[in-house]
Amino acid sequence: MSQDQLKLLTPTTVGDIAVKNRIFLAPMTRSRAGDGNVVTPLTATYYAQRASGGLLVSEGTQVSQEGVGYPATPGMHTDAQLAGWRVVTDAVHAAGGKIVAQLWHVGRQSLPVFQPGGGLPVAPSALADQGRAFTATGPVPYGVPRALETAEIARVVGDFANAARNAKAAGFDGVELHGANGYLIDQFLRDESNVRTDQYGGSVANRIRFLAEILDAVIDVFGAGRVGVRLSLPVSRPGLTDSNPDALVAEIAKLAERKKIAFIHMIQPVGGVMFAAGQPLLSPVIRHFYHGTLILNGGYTRETAEAAIEAGEAEAIAFGVPFLANPDLPARFATSAPLNPPQPAKFYGGGVEGYTDYPALA
Ligand SMILES: Cc1cc2nc3c(=O)[nH]c(=O)nc-3n(C[C@H](O)[C@H](O)[C@H](O)COP(=O)(O)O)c2cc1C
């Protein structure tokens, strides 16, 4: 594959967003926000260094204090947070890039220490996540969350709308709803984590209602052509399974098609740490019902990504760890240059090291 044959390097559009190539930056939490969950100028450097990607998806960014689950992660619900992000979007745009904000509410993957008033984290149902929370003193089990009252759900939807307004004011090109990895929206989608008996639980139509209402709210702010959703339904773990992921993803794809949203970003691992034998292949189901941009992610390499684009399996591929460690990933793919190895010990927290000091090609 020579550079001028590489389909990954060809431009396309993601809804209303024109992008120069199909090598996207996957959202990655870096836990380097400062006081008040405000991003720093170093964050602007980090994203601007990666502006040669067709579309950058920001790290998960909380829509409210209730949505916080980890230390030093940024928010999108205060004026100071918005001002911090404005520096980031200006830097990315000045470097010729496009960036969408990943809007995040962790739901039950939180701890009382992060909650307003030290209360219980919220979730669709009072069922604990079976993983471990990261804290300054080491991993701890998650507690049983409080099930949201039916009447409260509109308030949470409103928090997403407010965050979308802030993202727009901060200069983002659009938003990606974080509907993946077992966080609040994902908790509503799957029938093991959502056992509600109101209009937000039970049937697939009911379990996707929360997502549908958030989509409507953020489309009101940005227009459908600048709104997408991230899903990870092929990936499950104990406490976070669904009895019929094919049917669930089909209804989400139909919803996305009806609302004409810009993209679906699906973690459908082909390798790497998120891959496991037996994961259902759901991206063709999305393809069948949804005709907008499909972004795939999960363990892709230059070769497997190019093959996926060539075969028409997706319009673009998002790269996480390879892009984290290689700020000039498109240039390296163009020339088949070797890649910098990642430094996982520096993924979360710290300063410049392992963040903005990965070298570009000479
Ligand atoms: C350090 C790190 C932080 C991550 N943070 C997020 C996040 O904030 N939101 C999200 O949706 N996924 C997050 N992920 C998952 C990545 O977006 C991606 O799905 C995963 O790394 C697999 O892609 P890759 O094989 O290209 O790295 C994170 C992954 C890593 C390595």
The ligand as a Gaussian input file, in Angstrom:
#p B3LYP/6-31G(d) Opt

LIG

0 1
 C       -5.880000       5.650000      28.678000
 C       -7.214000       5.313000      28.093000
 C       -8.316000       6.085000      28.415000
 C       -9.580000       5.821000      27.844000
 N      -10.640000       6.662000      28.117000
 C      -11.801000       6.530000      27.436000
 C      -12.825000       7.520000      27.542000
 O      -12.702000       8.547000      28.233000
 N      -13.966000       7.310000      26.826000
 C      -14.145000       6.202000      26.044000
 O      -15.203000       6.060000      25.430000
 N      -13.172000       5.272000      25.910000
 C      -12.001000       5.419000      26.556000
 N      -10.976000       4.514000      26.351000
 C      -11.138000       3.451000      25.346000
 C      -10.545000       3.888000      23.999000
 O      -11.314000       4.951000      23.431000
 C      -10.524000       2.720000      22.993000
 O      -11.821000       2.211000      22.869000
 C       -9.570000       1.607000      23.405000
 O       -8.289000       2.133000      23.760000
 C       -9.391000       0.588000      22.266000
 O       -8.861000       1.214000      21.115000
 P       -7.318000       1.020000      20.684000
 O       -7.103000      -0.464000      20.587000
 O       -7.150000       1.718000      19.376000
 O       -6.483000       1.609000      21.799000
 C       -9.729000       4.739000      26.944000
 C       -8.615000       3.932000      26.655000
 C       -7.369000       4.224000      27.190000
 C       -6.175000       3.387000      26.803000

